[in-house]
Amino acid sequence: MPKLEPILNTSLPPAFRSVRLILAREPDHPAGDEEVGYVLVMPLTPDGHIDHELWRDHKDACRVIRLRRDEPEIHGHLVRRPGGTWAFRYETSPDEAGYHFEDERFVEGEYVSITEDEEARPFRVMRVERL
């Protein structure tokens, strides 16, 4: 995986967004957990889907930050796998897969699933902001 180089927000198309995901309710977290989540930098279509054409043209700018309580942030890239599925690729940790990210809408209040350690976990889209 290439080293994460700084990017200039002004060099990106206006469709790029910062998306904050937080852990939604699950058996071990009945109220969810705002300290477990992700920040994604990626291009979105007007209706909130990942814009795979802009992703293809700006792969290096499509980033992920994994956030966990009492753990250092882990930085990586949003990658598209063969067949069109999406994943988070980290240099020092195993990949994590977005469950049906190709069909999901990243708009505030929606839910998405991410497979961590072979277990799908629910996350709520907390915030979507222009860069």
Phi, psi and omega in degrees: 000135180293151178296144180284110177264149177300147177238151176264121180304325183291346180272357183261151176299156183296347180284351181288138181226156168259124184242124180256122177250138175234152181299128178272181179299137173206168186308317181279349181222076185299339177253009186076192179201112182287349179264005175241116183183198182215152166241124180247140171244115186200159177275138179238147173287167179303333179266008172096006177275157175294129178273097187292333178290315176293324176302314182301322182280345184222044185306317185295334181278348183274103191241164175220142171236123179269125184246128177219144178300133175060024176229150176292151176298146174244126183255144179200195181240150169276123183236153176253125181270164174305138182093353175093005178280160183246150179210165173256125180250123180247154179284325188245004181223160177296152176300154172235140186255139171277130182277112180055036178303332181296339180254347187281153174253126179264079176232150184305133179095342179284164180242144175225162178241143178231132180271116178241127180050045177066017178234127178283130179236142182273138176229144178258139175284107185275322186206141174229120184228147172293149177284000000 
